[in-house]
Amino acid sequence: EGSIAALARKHDVNDNLLFKWIRLWQREGRVCRPRKTHRRFLP
């Protein structure tokens, strides 16, 4: 598990630029936001 900023740094990409690309792709319908899931812990 990691963050978008960590992924950007790993590949020597400015994290703000990566966020900008993601927003652009979302507007174009190329990517969608991940659904938030609620994890349940069972005893």
C-alpha positions in Angstrom: 0.0 0.0 0.0 1.2 3.5 -0.7 0.3 7.0 -1.7 0.1 8.7 -5.0 2.9 11.1 -3.9 5.1 8.2 -3.0 4.5 6.5 -6.3 5.4 9.8 -8.1 8.6 10.2 -6.1 9.5 6.6 -6.8 9.4 7.3 -10.6 11.0 10.8 -10.3 7.7 12.6 -11.3 6.5 15.7 -9.5 3.6 14.6 -7.4 1.6 17.8 -8.3 2.0 17.0 -11.9 0.7 13.4 -11.3 -2.3 14.8 -9.4 -3.0 17.2 -12.3 -2.9 14.3 -14.8 -5.2 12.2 -12.7 -7.8 15.1 -12.5 -7.5 15.6 -16.3 -8.1 11.9 -16.9 -11.0 11.8 -14.5 -12.7 14.7 -16.4 -12.1 12.8 -19.6 -13.6 9.7 -18.2 -10.4 7.7 -18.6 -10.1 6.9 -14.9 -12.5 6.9 -12.0 -12.0 7.5 -8.3 -11.7 4.3 -6.3 -14.7 3.4 -4.2 -14.3 3.7 -0.5 -14.9 0.4 1.2 -15.6 -0.1 4.8 -13.6 -2.9 6.2 -15.3 -5.1 8.8 -13.4 -6.9 11.4 -15.0 -10.1 12.5 -14.2 -11.6 15.9 
